[in-house]
Amino acid sequence: MTCPERAHPSTSSGRASRRTRRWLCAVAVVVSLAAASAQEGHPLVGTWYGDWGPTPQARHDVTVVMTWDGKAIGGTIDPGPDAVPFKTATLDSSTWSVHIEAERPAKGATAAVRYGIDGKLANLGSYNRTLSGTWTDGATKGDFKLTRD
């Protein structure tokens, strides 16, 4: 017994129906791939994990969350109660160089601390790209490496 609204596969309308379904499936796959790649967006957006320090033995774990509002790069160093918001952040796409300035406000007897971060993006084709370079925390200067998660 066959459904009356469904053509028999051996008929020409059945073959046309299968072709139409295949074509629609192919279009759906292309559209979903395009949407997935469109969500990638700005190369800095995301959560970045890593460390920085003045020597290979003296390292500090760090988390950096970066955003893009369509005009400016924003972000936070170590999100949470002691988060440090970006003051400025720039990306030079000709060299994939990144410059970030941030300042931890003074808190009680603790003076404000300025951060200067200069790095270069690597592995741009990978979702888990890296950013590495020099990190200045007040008077302490060191190197850093972050990987986007």
N, CA, C and O atoms as CSV, one atom per row, in Angstrom:
chain,resi,resn,atom,element,x,y,z
A,1,MET,N,N,0.841,-1.176,0.000
A,1,MET,CA,C,0.000,0.000,0.000
A,1,MET,C,C,0.886,1.238,0.000
A,1,MET,O,O,1.832,1.320,0.784
A,2,THR,N,N,0.597,2.192,-0.858
A,2,THR,CA,C,1.389,3.415,-0.944
A,2,THR,C,C,0.526,4.603,-0.585
A,2,THR,O,O,-0.698,4.570,-0.712
A,3,CYS,N,N,1.192,5.657,-0.131
A,3,CYS,CA,C,0.491,6.897,0.188
A,3,CYS,C,C,0.051,7.551,-1.106
A,3,CYS,O,O,0.839,7.606,-2.051
A,4,PRO,N,N,-1.158,8.042,-1.190
A,4,PRO,CA,C,-1.614,8.637,-2.432
A,4,PRO,C,C,-0.873,9.924,-2.789
A,4,PRO,O,O,-0.728,10.222,-3.974
A,5,GLU,N,N,-0.388,10.714,-1.794
A,5,GLU,CA,C,0.273,11.972,-2.122
A,5,GLU,C,C,1.741,11.799,-2.470
A,5,GLU,O,O,2.398,12.771,-2.844
A,6,ARG,N,N,2.268,10.603,-2.360
A,6,ARG,CA,C,3.667,10.364,-2.638
A,6,ARG,C,C,3.783,9.570,-3.939
A,6,ARG,O,O,3.150,8.526,-4.095
A,7,ALA,N,N,4.580,10.063,-4.852
A,7,ALA,CA,C,4.728,9.388,-6.142
A,7,ALA,C,C,5.619,8.164,-5.967
A,7,ALA,O,O,6.494,8.137,-5.102
A,8,HIS,N,N,5.394,7.192,-6.768
A,8,HIS,CA,C,6.195,5.966,-6.753
A,8,HIS,C,C,7.591,6.316,-7.256
A,8,HIS,O,O,7.713,7.057,-8.232
A,9,PRO,N,N,8.673,5.796,-6.606
A,9,PRO,CA,C,10.032,6.167,-6.981
A,9,PRO,C,C,10.380,5.877,-8.433
A,9,PRO,O,O,11.288,6.502,-8.981
A,10,SER,N,N,9.697,4.970,-9.051
A,10,SER,CA,C,10.050,4.650,-10.433
A,10,SER,C,C,9.412,5.619,-11.422
A,10,SER,O,O,9.730,5.580,-12.611
A,11,THR,N,N,8.522,6.482,-10.956
A,11,THR,CA,C,7.887,7.433,-11.867
A,11,THR,C,C,8.763,8.667,-12.001
A,11,THR,O,O,9.621,8.919,-11.154
A,12,SER,N,N,8.555,9.427,-13.046
A,12,SER,CA,C,9.367,10.627,-13.267
A,12,SER,C,C,9.120,11.668,-12.181
A,12,SER,O,O,10.043,12.387,-11.797
A,13,SER,N,N,7.885,11.760,-11.679
A,13,SER,CA,C,7.633,12.736,-10.610
A,13,SER,C,C,8.325,12.315,-9.324
A,13,SER,O,O,8.705,13.176,-8.531
A,14,GLY,N,N,8.505,11.000,-9.089
A,14,GLY,CA,C,9.247,10.513,-7.920
A,14,GLY,C,C,10.716,10.872,-8.012
A,14,GLY,O,O,11.330,11.260,-7.017
A,15,ARG,N,N,11.290,10.742,-9.218
A,15,ARG,CA,C,12.700,11.114,-9.412
A,15,ARG,C,C,12.882,12.620,-9.248
A,15,ARG,O,O,13.861,13.074,-8.655
A,16,ALA,N,N,11.949,13.376,-9.768
A,16,ALA,CA,C,12.022,14.836,-9.640
A,16,ALA,C,C,11.916,15.238,-8.174
A,16,ALA,O,O,12.609,16.147,-7.716
A,17,SER,N,N,11.042,14.550,-7.446
A,17,SER,CA,C,10.876,14.851,-6.033
A,17,SER,C,C,12.174,14.560,-5.263
A,17,SER,O,O,12.575,15.340,-4.400
A,18,ARG,N,N,12.817,13.447,-5.580
A,18,ARG,CA,C,14.090,13.117,-4.922
A,18,ARG,C,C,15.161,14.137,-5.274
A,18,ARG,O,O,15.939,14.544,-4.411
A,19,ARG,N,N,15.207,14.552,-6.536
A,19,ARG,CA,C,16.187,15.567,-6.950
A,19,ARG,C,C,15.942,16.870,-6.204
A,19,ARG,O,O,16.882,17.527,-5.754
A,20,THR,N,N,14.681,17.233,-6.077
A,20,THR,CA,C,14.341,18.469,-5.369
A,20,THR,C,C,14.773,18.381,-3.906
A,20,THR,O,O,15.341,19.333,-3.371
A,21,ARG,N,N,14.510,17.255,-3.259
A,21,ARG,CA,C,14.928,17.083,-1.859
A,21,ARG,C,C,16.444,17.137,-1.732
A,21,ARG,O,O,16.966,17.762,-0.809
A,22,ARG,N,N,17.159,16.487,-2.653
A,22,ARG,CA,C,18.633,16.527,-2.613
A,22,ARG,C,C,19.138,17.944,-2.788
A,22,ARG,O,O,20.055,18.382,-2.094
A,23,TRP,N,N,18.530,18.656,-3.725
A,23,TRP,CA,C,18.942,20.028,-3.969
A,23,TRP,C,C,18.686,20.893,-2.732
A,23,TRP,O,O,19.532,21.702,-2.351
A,24,LEU,N,N,17.532,20.723,-2.115
A,24,LEU,CA,C,17.207,21.481,-0.903
A,24,LEU,C,C,18.162,21.136,0.232
A,24,LEU,O,O,18.563,22.021,0.989
A,25,CYS,N,N,18.529,19.872,0.362
A,25,CYS,CA,C,19.498,19.469,1.390
A,25,CYS,C,C,20.855,20.110,1.127
A,25,CYS,O,O,21.509,20.582,2.057
A,26,ALA,N,N,21.280,20.131,-0.128
A,26,ALA,CA,C,22.558,20.747,-0.470
A,26,ALA,C,C,22.540,22.239,-0.139
A,26,ALA,O,O,23.509,22.772,0.402
A,27,VAL,N,N,21.440,22.905,-0.465
A,27,VAL,CA,C,21.313,24.329,-0.147
A,27,VAL,C,C,21.358,24.533,1.364
A,27,VAL,O,O,22.015,25.459,1.840
A,28,ALA,N,N,20.674,23.688,2.117
A,28,ALA,CA,C,20.670,23.806,3.581
A,28,ALA,C,C,22.072,23.646,4.150
A,28,ALA,O,O,22.452,24.370,5.070
A,29,VAL,N,N,22.841,22.712,3.615
A,29,VAL,CA,C,24.217,22.508,4.087
A,29,VAL,C,C,25.064,23.738,3.799
A,29,VAL,O,O,25.806,24.196,4.668
A,30,VAL,N,N,24.963,24.281,2.583
A,30,VAL,CA,C,25.742,25.470,2.224
A,30,VAL,C,C,25.365,26.656,3.108
A,30,VAL,O,O,26.240,27.385,3.576
A,31,VAL,N,N,24.073,26.850,3.337
A,31,VAL,CA,C,23.618,27.961,4.177
A,31,VAL,C,C,24.116,27.792,5.606
A,31,VAL,O,O,24.547,28.767,6.221
A,32,SER,N,N,24.067,26.584,6.145
A,32,SER,CA,C,24.530,26.377,7.522
A,32,SER,C,C,26.035,26.567,7.630
A,32,SER,O,O,26.511,27.085,8.640
A,33,LEU,N,N,26.800,26.163,6.617
A,33,LEU,CA,C,28.247,26.400,6.643
A,33,LEU,C,C,28.554,27.888,6.562
A,33,LEU,O,O,29.448,28.379,7.250
A,34,ALA,N,N,27.823,28.600,5.732
A,34,ALA,CA,C,28.025,30.041,5.623
A,34,ALA,C,C,27.697,30.729,6.943
A,34,ALA,O,O,28.411,31.639,7.364
A,35,ALA,N,N,26.625,30.300,7.594
A,35,ALA,CA,C,26.250,30.892,8.882
A,35,ALA,C,C,27.297,30.593,9.939
A,35,ALA,O,O,27.611,31.457,10.757
A,36,ALA,N,N,27.838,29.395,9.936
A,36,ALA,CA,C,28.862,29.032,10.918
A,36,ALA,C,C,30.115,29.865,10.722
A,36,ALA,O,O,30.707,30.324,11.699
A,37,SER,N,N,30.530,30.070,9.482
A,37,SER,CA,C,31.736,30.868,9.256
A,37,SER,C,C,31.470,32.336,9.524
A,37,SER,O,O,32.385,33.053,9.930
A,38,ALA,N,N,30.260,32.806,9.313
A,38,ALA,CA,C,29.932,34.201,9.587
A,38,ALA,C,C,29.979,34.489,11.078
A,38,ALA,O,O,30.227,35.629,11.471
A,39,GLN,N,N,29.749,33.486,11.920
A,39,GLN,CA,C,29.770,33.682,13.357
A,39,GLN,C,C,31.184,33.860,13.882
A,39,GLN,O,O,31.368,34.332,15.004
A,40,GLU,N,N,32.182,33.491,13.095
A,40,GLU,CA,C,33.578,33.631,13.514
A,40,GLU,C,C,33.865,35.081,13.876
A,40,GLU,O,O,34.440,35.352,14.930
A,41,GLY,N,N,33.473,36.011,13.020
A,41,GLY,CA,C,33.594,37.426,13.324
A,41,GLY,C,C,35.012,37.928,13.488
A,41,GLY,O,O,35.927,37.471,12.802
A,42,HIS,N,N,35.191,38.864,14.394
A,42,HIS,CA,C,36.463,39.528,14.647
A,42,HIS,C,C,37.490,38.532,15.180
A,42,HIS,O,O,37.147,37.692,16.012
A,43,PRO,N,N,38.741,38.604,14.722
A,43,PRO,CA,C,39.741,37.607,15.121
A,43,PRO,C,C,40.128,37.623,16.602
A,43,PRO,O,O,40.742,36.669,17.082
A,44,LEU,N,N,39.787,38.676,17.329
A,44,LEU,CA,C,40.147,38.732,18.750
A,44,LEU,C,C,39.008,38.313,19.682
A,44,LEU,O,O,39.245,38.023,20.855
A,45,VAL,N,N,37.789,38.280,19.176
A,45,VAL,CA,C,36.632,37.988,20.028
A,45,VAL,C,C,36.744,36.594,20.627
A,45,VAL,O,O,37.036,35.620,19.933
A,46,GLY,N,N,36.507,36.525,21.922
A,46,GLY,CA,C,36.502,35.239,22.608
A,46,GLY,C,C,37.214,35.308,23.937
A,46,GLY,O,O,37.637,36.372,24.390
A,47,THR,N,N,37.337,34.145,24.551
A,47,THR,CA,C,38.026,34.019,25.832
A,47,THR,C,C,39.404,33.424,25.575
A,47,THR,O,O,39.537,32.388,24.924
A,48,TRP,N,N,40.407,34.082,26.086
A,48,TRP,CA,C,41.803,33.702,25.872
A,48,TRP,C,C,42.415,33.316,27.221
A,48,TRP,O,O,42.260,34.034,28.209
A,49,TYR,N,N,43.105,32.184,27.252
A,49,TYR,CA,C,43.755,31.700,28.476
A,49,TYR,C,C,45.247,31.566,28.236
A,49,TYR,O,O,45.689,31.250,27.131
A,50,GLY,N,N,46.012,31.808,29.283
A,50,GLY,CA,C,47.454,31.643,29.174
A,50,GLY,C,C,48.154,32.127,30.421
A,50,GLY,O,O,47.613,32.093,31.526
A,51,ASP,N,N,49.380,32.582,30.208
A,51,ASP,CA,C,50.147,33.112,31.333
A,51,ASP,C,C,51.099,34.194,30.854
A,51,ASP,O,O,51.353,34.352,29.660
A,52,TRP,N,N,51.613,34.929,31.822
A,52,TRP,CA,C,52.620,35.938,31.548
A,52,TRP,C,C,53.581,35.944,32.726
A,52,TRP,O,O,53.244,35.473,33.812
A,53,GLY,N,N,54.776,36.476,32.512
A,53,GLY,CA,C,55.727,36.594,33.600
A,53,GLY,C,C,57.070,37.108,33.138
A,53,GLY,O,O,57.384,37.089,31.948
A,54,PRO,N,N,57.871,37.575,34.106
A,54,PRO,CA,C,59.182,38.135,33.781
A,54,PRO,C,C,60.234,37.048,33.497
A,54,PRO,O,O,61.237,37.319,32.836
A,55,THR,N,N,60.012,35.830,33.988
A,55,THR,CA,C,60.939,34.721,33.749
A,55,THR,C,C,60.134,33.450,33.494
A,55,THR,O,O,58.939,33.408,33.787
A,56,PRO,N,N,60.772,32.420,32.954
A,56,PRO,CA,C,60.053,31.154,32.757
A,56,PRO,C,C,59.572,30.522,34.072
A,56,PRO,O,O,58.619,29.743,34.061
A,57,GLN,N,N,60.210,30.841,35.190
A,57,GLN,CA,C,59.810,30.285,36.487
A,57,GLN,C,C,58.730,31.115,37.176
A,57,GLN,O,O,57.911,30.566,37.913
A,58,ALA,N,N,58.714,32.407,36.953
A,58,ALA,CA,C,57.742,33.300,37.599
A,58,ALA,C,C,56.626,33.620,36.616
A,58,ALA,O,O,56.696,34.602,35.877
A,59,ARG,N,N,55.596,32.780,36.618
A,59,ARG,CA,C,54.477,32.933,35.683
A,59,ARG,C,C,53.190,33.229,36.445
A,59,ARG,O,O,53.018,32.805,37.588
A,60,HIS,N,N,52.306,33.951,35.805
A,60,HIS,CA,C,51.003,34.287,36.374
A,60,HIS,C,C,49.927,33.854,35.381
A,60,HIS,O,O,49.941,34.278,34.225
A,61,ASP,N,N,48.997,33.014,35.825
A,61,ASP,CA,C,47.883,32.623,34.969
A,61,ASP,C,C,47.019,33.844,34.689
A,61,ASP,O,O,46.824,34.693,35.559
A,62,VAL,N,N,46.506,33.923,33.470
A,62,VAL,CA,C,45.674,35.066,33.092
A,62,VAL,C,C,44.572,34.611,32.140
A,62,VAL,O,O,44.762,33.723,31.308
A,63,THR,N,N,43.422,35.248,32.293
A,63,THR,CA,C,42.290,35.055,31.389
A,63,THR,C,C,41.922,36.429,30.836
A,63,THR,O,O,41.793,37.400,31.583
A,64,VAL,N,N,41.756,36.495,29.520
A,64,VAL,CA,C,41.378,37.753,28.877
A,64,VAL,C,C,40.146,37.473,28.019
A,64,VAL,O,O,40.140,36.553,27.200
A,65,VAL,N,N,39.107,38.281,28.219
A,65,VAL,CA,C,37.899,38.162,27.407
A,65,VAL,C,C,37.841,39.392,26.518
A,65,VAL,O,O,37.863,40.524,27.000
A,66,MET,N,N,37.765,39.153,25.188
A,66,MET,CA,C,37.719,40.271,24.243
A,66,MET,C,C,36.401,40.277,23.480
A,66,MET,O,O,35.841,39.232,23.150
A,67,THR,N,N,35.925,41.497,23.211
A,67,THR,CA,C,34.660,41.687,22.504
A,67,THR,C,C,34.867,42.642,21.331
A,67,THR,O,O,35.893,43.314,21.227
A,68,TRP,N,N,33.879,42.685,20.463
A,68,TRP,CA,C,33.878,43.595,19.318
A,68,TRP,C,C,32.451,44.085,19.128
A,68,TRP,O,O,31.541,43.275,18.948
A,69,ASP,N,N,32.238,45.397,19.166
A,69,ASP,CA,C,30.880,45.935,19.029
A,69,ASP,C,C,30.588,46.432,17.618
A,69,ASP,O,O,29.574,47.090,17.383
A,70,GLY,N,N,31.469,46.119,16.689
A,70,GLY,CA,C,31.322,46.592,15.318
A,70,GLY,C,C,32.155,47.818,15.035
A,70,GLY,O,O,32.358,48.181,13.876
A,71,LYS,N,N,32.648,48.469,16.097
A,71,LYS,CA,C,33.468,49.667,15.945
A,71,LYS,C,C,34.752,49.602,16.756
A,71,LYS,O,O,35.800,50.070,16.311
A,72,ALA,N,N,34.668,49.015,17.956
A,72,ALA,CA,C,35.823,49.028,18.853
A,72,ALA,C,C,36.008,47.682,19.542
A,72,ALA,O,O,35.054,46.940,19.778
A,73,ILE,N,N,37.264,47.395,19.856
A,73,ILE,CA,C,37.607,46.196,20.619
A,73,ILE,C,C,37.453,46.548,22.092
A,73,ILE,O,O,37.960,47.576,22.544
A,74,GLY,N,N,36.772,45.720,22.825
A,74,GLY,CA,C,36.628,45.893,24.261
A,74,GLY,C,C,37.112,44.633,24.946
A,74,GLY,O,O,37.426,43.638,24.294
A,75,GLY,N,N,37.169,44.686,26.254
A,75,GLY,CA,C,37.557,43.474,26.943
A,75,GLY,C,C,37.881,43.674,28.400
A,75,GLY,O,O,37.825,44.776,28.946
A,76,THR,N,N,38.226,42.543,29.009
A,76,THR,CA,C,38.509,42.498,30.432
A,76,THR,C,C,39.655,41.530,30.686
A,76,THR,O,O,39.715,40.453,30.093
A,77,ILE,N,N,40.551,41.919,31.561
A,77,ILE,CA,C,41.617,41.033,32.026
A,77,ILE,C,C,41.145,40.430,33.342
A,77,ILE,O,O,40.693,41.153,34.231
A,78,ASP,N,N,41.248,39.126,33.471
A,78,ASP,CA,C,40.819,38.382,34.651
A,78,ASP,C,C,39.423,38.782,35.124
A,78,ASP,O,O,39.266,39.404,36.174
A,79,PRO,N,N,38.400,38.410,34.324
A,79,PRO,CA,C,37.028,38.746,34.716
A,79,PRO,C,C,36.695,38.211,36.104
A,79,PRO,O,O,37.188,37.161,36.514
A,80,GLY,N,N,35.880,38.926,36.796
A,80,GLY,CA,C,35.497,38.559,38.153
A,80,GLY,C,C,35.499,39.785,39.033
A,80,GLY,O,O,35.419,40.905,38.528
A,81,PRO,N,N,35.589,39.601,40.347
A,81,PRO,CA,C,35.510,40.756,41.246
A,81,PRO,C,C,36.664,41.740,41.075
A,81,PRO,O,O,36.496,42.933,41.329
A,82,ASP,N,N,37.836,41.256,40.648
A,82,ASP,CA,C,38.986,42.148,40.450
A,82,ASP,C,C,39.285,42.363,38.979
A,82,ASP,O,O,40.443,42.546,38.604
A,83,ALA,N,N,38.259,42.345,38.143
A,83,ALA,CA,C,38.424,42.487,36.700
A,83,ALA,C,C,39.068,43.824,36.346
A,83,ALA,O,O,38.854,44.838,37.011
A,84,VAL,N,N,39.857,43.792,35.287
A,84,VAL,CA,C,40.513,45.003,34.799
A,84,VAL,C,C,40.001,45.271,33.378
A,84,VAL,O,O,40.355,44.547,32.447
A,85,PRO,N,N,39.166,46.312,33.206
A,85,PRO,CA,C,38.637,46.599,31.867
A,85,PRO,C,C,39.684,47.254,30.971
A,85,PRO,O,O,40.549,47.991,31.442
A,86,PHE,N,N,39.590,46.975,29.678
A,86,PHE,CA,C,40.477,47.624,28.710
A,86,PHE,C,C,40.171,49.114,28.682
A,86,PHE,O,O,39.011,49.520,28.759
A,87,LYS,N,N,41.219,49.926,28.572
A,87,LYS,CA,C,41.038,51.351,28.290
A,87,LYS,C,C,41.042,51.551,26.788
A,87,LYS,O,O,40.197,52.259,26.241
A,88,THR,N,N,42.012,50.914,26.119
A,88,THR,CA,C,42.089,50.951,24.657
A,88,THR,C,C,42.607,49.600,24.171
A,88,THR,O,O,43.324,48.889,24.875
A,89,ALA,N,N,42.219,49.279,22.949
A,89,ALA,CA,C,42.730,48.075,22.306
A,89,ALA,C,C,42.678,48.298,20.804
A,89,ALA,O,O,41.683,48.790,20.271
A,90,THR,N,N,43.762,47.929,20.125
A,90,THR,CA,C,43.816,48.087,18.677
A,90,THR,C,C,44.391,46.831,18.036
A,90,THR,O,O,45.158,46.086,18.645
A,91,LEU,N,N,43.994,46.626,16.796
A,91,LEU,CA,C,44.506,45.523,15.988
A,91,LEU,C,C,44.954,46.109,14.663
A,91,LEU,O,O,44.175,46.766,13.973
A,92,ASP,N,N,46.210,45.872,14.308
A,92,ASP,CA,C,46.727,46.268,13.001
A,92,ASP,C,C,46.678,45.023,12.127
A,92,ASP,O,O,47.528,44.140,12.242
A,93,SER,N,N,45.677,44.958,11.253
A,93,SER,CA,C,45.481,43.749,10.452
A,93,SER,C,C,46.536,43.569,9.362
A,93,SER,O,O,46.604,42.499,8.757
A,94,SER,N,N,47.352,44.572,9.097
A,94,SER,CA,C,48.417,44.398,8.103
A,94,SER,C,C,49.561,43.559,8.670
A,94,SER,O,O,50.274,42.889,7.923
A,95,THR,N,N,49.735,43.598,9.999
A,95,THR,CA,C,50.802,42.811,10.646
A,95,THR,C,C,50.244,41.869,11.710
A,95,THR,O,O,50.996,41.096,12.302
A,96,TRP,N,N,48.933,41.924,11.961
A,96,TRP,CA,C,48.241,41.158,12.996
A,96,TRP,C,C,48.837,41.447,14.373
A,96,TRP,O,O,48.953,40.561,15.219
A,97,SER,N,N,49.215,42.721,14.573
A,97,SER,CA,C,49.733,43.178,15.865
A,97,SER,C,C,48.597,43.728,16.713
A,97,SER,O,O,47.680,44.374,16.205
A,98,VAL,N,N,48.671,43.463,18.005
A,98,VAL,CA,C,47.637,43.872,18.946
A,98,VAL,C,C,48.277,44.740,20.030
A,98,VAL,O,O,49.364,44.431,20.520
A,99,HIS,N,N,47.600,45.821,20.399
A,99,HIS,CA,C,48.040,46.677,21.503
A,99,HIS,C,C,46.848,46.880,22.434
A,99,HIS,O,O,45.766,47.278,22.003
A,100,ILE,N,N,47.068,46.600,23.717
A,100,ILE,CA,C,46.014,46.752,24.721
A,100,ILE,C,C,46.567,47.558,25.887
A,100,ILE,O,O,47.693,47.340,26.335
A,101,GLU,N,N,45.756,48.490,26.368
A,101,GLU,CA,C,46.068,49.228,27.587
A,101,GLU,C,C,44.911,49.045,28.551
A,101,GLU,O,O,43.744,49.113,28.165
A,102,ALA,N,N,45.248,48.813,29.808
A,102,ALA,CA,C,44.230,48.645,30.848
A,102,ALA,C,C,44.780,49.200,32.145
A,102,ALA,O,O,45.988,49.388,32.289
A,103,GLU,N,N,43.882,49.464,33.094
A,103,GLU,CA,C,44.322,49.973,34.387
A,103,GLU,C,C,43.449,49.407,35.496
A,103,GLU,O,O,42.225,49.538,35.483
A,104,ARG,N,N,44.124,48.764,36.469
A,104,ARG,CA,C,43.419,48.293,37.657
A,104,ARG,C,C,43.304,49.499,38.582
A,104,ARG,O,O,44.315,50.073,38.986
A,105,PRO,N,N,42.074,49.885,38.917
A,105,PRO,CA,C,41.900,51.068,39.766
A,105,PRO,C,C,42.518,50.871,41.161
A,105,PRO,O,O,42.668,49.748,41.644
A,106,ALA,N,N,42.864,51.985,41.776
A,106,ALA,CA,C,43.365,51.942,43.145
A,106,ALA,C,C,42.287,51.358,44.047
A,106,ALA,O,O,41.098,51.632,43.878
A,107,LYS,N,N,42.724,50.549,45.006
A,107,LYS,CA,C,41.771,49.912,45.918
A,107,LYS,C,C,42.371,49.963,47.321
A,107,LYS,O,O,43.348,49.275,47.618
A,108,GLY,N,N,41.768,50.791,48.178
A,108,GLY,CA,C,42.296,50.937,49.535
A,108,GLY,C,C,43.706,51.497,49.489
A,108,GLY,O,O,43.945,52.552,48.900
A,109,ALA,N,N,44.638,50.790,50.111
A,109,ALA,CA,C,46.027,51.232,50.143
A,109,ALA,C,C,46.791,50.825,48.885
A,109,ALA,O,O,47.943,51.221,48.703
A,110,THR,N,N,46.159,50.042,48.024
A,110,THR,CA,C,46.824,49.575,46.810
A,110,THR,C,C,46.681,50.622,45.704
A,110,THR,O,O,45.574,51.055,45.384
A,111,ALA,N,N,47.812,51.020,45.130
A,111,ALA,CA,C,47.804,52.020,44.066
A,111,ALA,C,C,47.279,51.403,42.768
A,111,ALA,O,O,47.262,50.183,42.603
A,112,ALA,N,N,46.856,52.268,41.859
A,112,ALA,CA,C,46.410,51.814,40.547
A,112,ALA,C,C,47.586,51.156,39.816
A,112,ALA,O,O,48.739,51.555,39.979
A,113,VAL,N,N,47.267,50.140,39.010
A,113,VAL,CA,C,48.302,49.446,38.244
A,113,VAL,C,C,47.941,49.524,36.766
A,113,VAL,O,O,46.823,49.201,36.366
A,114,ARG,N,N,48.903,49.957,35.966
A,114,ARG,CA,C,48.697,50.045,34.520
A,114,ARG,C,C,49.247,48.797,33.834
A,114,ARG,O,O,50.304,48.276,34.190
A,115,TYR,N,N,48.492,48.340,32.839
A,115,TYR,CA,C,48.908,47.199,32.031
A,115,TYR,C,C,49.143,47.672,30.604
A,115,TYR,O,O,48.367,48.462,30.067
A,116,GLY,N,N,50.211,47.187,30.000
A,116,GLY,CA,C,50.490,47.415,28.584
A,116,GLY,C,C,50.760,46.062,27.950
A,116,GLY,O,O,51.655,45.336,28.382
A,117,ILE,N,N,49.996,45.727,26.936
A,117,ILE,CA,C,50.116,44.418,26.304
A,117,ILE,C,C,50.323,44.633,24.808
A,117,ILE,O,O,49.487,45.236,24.136
A,118,ASP,N,N,51.437,44.137,24.300
A,118,ASP,CA,C,51.732,44.212,22.873
A,118,ASP,C,C,52.040,42.819,22.374
A,118,ASP,O,O,52.961,42.164,22.862
A,119,GLY,N,N,51.265,42.366,21.395
A,119,GLY,CA,C,51.458,41.012,20.915
A,119,GLY,C,C,51.155,40.867,19.447
A,119,GLY,O,O,50.779,41.818,18.762
A,120,LYS,N,N,51.330,39.658,18.991
A,120,LYS,CA,C,51.084,39.336,17.598
A,120,LYS,C,C,50.256,38.062,17.524
A,120,LYS,O,O,50.533,37.089,18.225
A,121,LEU,N,N,49.239,38.074,16.671
A,121,LEU,CA,C,48.395,36.901,16.465
A,121,LEU,C,C,49.127,35.878,15.602
A,121,LEU,O,O,49.848,36.239,14.672
A,122,ALA,N,N,48.935,34.606,15.917
A,122,ALA,CA,C,49.485,33.508,15.127
A,122,ALA,C,C,48.411,32.442,14.964
A,122,ALA,O,O,47.428,32.424,15.705
A,123,ASN,N,N,48.598,31.566,14.005
A,123,ASN,CA,C,47.633,30.491,13.707
A,123,ASN,C,C,46.257,31.058,13.398
A,123,ASN,O,O,45.249,30.566,13.905
A,124,LEU,N,N,46.216,32.088,12.570
A,124,LEU,CA,C,44.953,32.767,12.272
A,124,LEU,C,C,43.887,31.849,11.692
A,124,LEU,O,O,42.698,32.091,11.896
A,125,GLY,N,N,44.277,30.816,10.982
A,125,GLY,CA,C,43.306,29.905,10.400
A,125,GLY,C,C,42.670,28.973,11.410
A,125,GLY,O,O,41.680,28.307,11.108
A,126,SER,N,N,43.233,28.919,12.611
A,126,SER,CA,C,42.740,28.025,13.652
A,126,SER,C,C,41.789,28.767,14.582
A,126,SER,O,O,41.982,29.947,14.873
A,127,TYR,N,N,40.762,28.063,15.043
A,127,TYR,CA,C,39.879,28.665,16.044
A,127,TYR,C,C,40.691,28.966,17.298
A,127,TYR,O,O,40.491,30.001,17.933
A,128,ASN,N,N,41.608,28.064,17.658
A,128,ASN,CA,C,42.443,28.229,18.851
A,128,ASN,C,C,43.723,28.977,18.503
A,128,ASN,O,O,44.828,28.503,18.767
A,129,ARG,N,N,43.554,30.163,17.902
A,129,ARG,CA,C,44.726,30.965,17.546
A,129,ARG,C,C,45.436,31.446,18.800
A,129,ARG,O,O,44.889,31.360,19.899
A,130,THR,N,N,46.643,31.948,18.640
A,130,THR,CA,C,47.423,32.392,19.794
A,130,THR,C,C,47.773,33.872,19.656
A,130,THR,O,O,47.806,34.429,18.559
A,131,LEU,N,N,48.028,34.475,20.792
A,131,LEU,CA,C,48.474,35.853,20.882
A,131,LEU,C,C,49.638,35.851,21.854
A,131,LEU,O,O,49.497,35.402,22.992
A,132,SER,N,N,50.790,36.349,21.417
A,132,SER,CA,C,51.955,36.363,22.307
A,132,SER,C,C,52.771,37.624,22.063
A,132,SER,O,O,52.699,38.245,21.003
A,133,GLY,N,N,53.555,37.985,23.090
A,133,GLY,CA,C,54.376,39.188,22.991
A,133,GLY,C,C,54.847,39.633,24.358
A,133,GLY,O,O,55.223,38.812,25.194
A,134,THR,N,N,54.825,40.960,24.585
A,134,THR,CA,C,55.301,41.518,25.857
A,134,THR,C,C,54.122,42.023,26.689
A,134,THR,O,O,53.144,42.558,26.169
A,135,TRP,N,N,54.256,41.830,27.997
A,135,TRP,CA,C,53.221,42.206,28.968
A,135,TRP,C,C,53.887,43.043,30.037
A,135,TRP,O,O,54.866,42.613,30.648
A,136,THR,N,N,53.360,44.244,30.268
A,136,THR,CA,C,53.877,45.112,31.315
A,136,THR,C,C,52.793,45.284,32.371
A,136,THR,O,O,51.668,45.681,32.069
A,137,ASP,N,N,53.152,44.976,33.609
A,137,ASP,CA,C,52.251,45.077,34.758
A,137,ASP,C,C,52.916,46.033,35.730
A,137,ASP,O,O,53.775,45.630,36.514
A,138,GLY,N,N,52.516,47.319,35.681
A,138,GLY,CA,C,53.192,48.320,36.505
A,138,GLY,C,C,54.628,48.458,36.024
A,138,GLY,O,O,54.876,48.788,34.865
A,139,ALA,N,N,55.590,48.199,36.943
A,139,ALA,CA,C,57.008,48.297,36.606
A,139,ALA,C,C,57.589,46.952,36.165
A,139,ALA,O,O,58.759,46.888,35.789
A,140,THR,N,N,56.805,45.889,36.202
A,140,THR,CA,C,57.281,44.552,35.850
A,140,THR,C,C,56.971,44.261,34.393
A,140,THR,O,O,55.833,44.395,33.943
A,141,LYS,N,N,58.007,43.860,33.661
A,141,LYS,CA,C,57.833,43.549,32.246
A,141,LYS,C,C,58.190,42.090,32.005
A,141,LYS,O,O,59.159,41.572,32.561
A,142,GLY,N,N,57.393,41.438,31.170
A,142,GLY,CA,C,57.654,40.041,30.848
A,142,GLY,C,C,57.045,39.678,29.516
A,142,GLY,O,O,56.617,40.541,28.749
A,143,ASP,N,N,57.013,38.380,29.253
A,143,ASP,CA,C,56.395,37.911,28.023
A,143,ASP,C,C,55.082,37.202,28.364
A,143,ASP,O,O,54.824,36.873,29.522
A,144,PHE,N,N,54.262,36.974,27.344
A,144,PHE,CA,C,52.998,36.281,27.560
A,144,PHE,C,C,52.660,35.442,26.347
A,144,PHE,O,O,53.165,35.664,25.247
A,145,LYS,N,N,51.791,34.475,26.579
A,145,LYS,CA,C,51.195,33.709,25.489
A,145,LYS,C,C,49.784,33.328,25.894
A,145,LYS,O,O,49.564,32.727,26.945
A,146,LEU,N,N,48.826,33.690,25.037
A,146,LEU,CA,C,47.415,33.374,25.265
A,146,LEU,C,C,46.904,32.537,24.093
A,146,LEU,O,O,47.327,32.722,22.951
A,147,THR,N,N,45.999,31.625,24.390
A,147,THR,CA,C,45.348,30.815,23.362
A,147,THR,C,C,43.853,31.015,23.486
A,147,THR,O,O,43.292,30.952,24.580
A,148,ARG,N,N,43.213,31.257,22.354
A,148,ARG,CA,C,41.759,31.443,22.387
A,148,ARG,C,C,41.070,30.103,22.554
A,148,ARG,O,O,41.383,29.124,21.876
A,149,ASP,N,N,40.129,30.091,23.472
A,149,ASP,CA,C,39.389,28.858,23.760
A,149,ASP,C,C,38.076,28.838,23.027
A,149,ASP,O,O,37.316,27.878,23.148
